């Protein structure tokens, strides 16, 4: 943890308070009651002031640590046809873009970016242990879940597949179990539009896609009153199977409820 002025100032003031307090007690024992009492009172008030400043500093540092976010990449969208886009993703390491953009075909109405996130406990964040994350997937979906169930937009790897999954790496080598709060997959999505640009942000516990303030399309998609879906799909009421052919969900007879689990896309 880096030392800041919020720690140095109370430490210095507290040291002065302790010296004054000890000096005042010594004077009292030497029968110098007036000056001794003054020093004890002054030292006590100084210590109290240092404690208040330290608590304020701790509160500010806690807020900064828990609300910290880092740039993990950028997504630029180009429309090819209805419900069909090219998403150009440039990932970032430690907030610095790699300048190695890659193109992905994304179908649907929403672009979704996700991956594993290791969230540490709040006390670990405060002492400087930031979450660990990796952007691993990019894919599409629809505002209407029935359309997502019907069309199964593909999901692709958004990073070098040779690196292996961060989950597997952490599962075999992560040792700081006392500091780890949650290890989970996080996904964030935003509406697609021609020319929209989104930043991939990593907070202490999740991914977030945020509009680039300079991208009019992305900002308009956030603020404009738009029709949330241009696709219409009938509910999936038949059995949904896994790539292995196992039935994952069997709709009851004459049910109008959509399935809770779509089939995983092959490959």
WOJO-V683640 format. One record per helix or strand of 2 or more residues. SS is the DSSP state (alpha for helix, beta for strand). FROM is the first residue (numbers start at 0). TO is the last residue. Records with the same first field share a line. If there is no record, write none. Layout:
SS=FROM-TO  FROM-TO
//
This chain:
alpha=4-28  32-65  121-125  144-150  160-162  165-172  215-222
beta=69-80  83-92  95-96  101-106  109-119  131-132  136-140  154-156  179-190  196-201  206-210  239-240  246-248
//
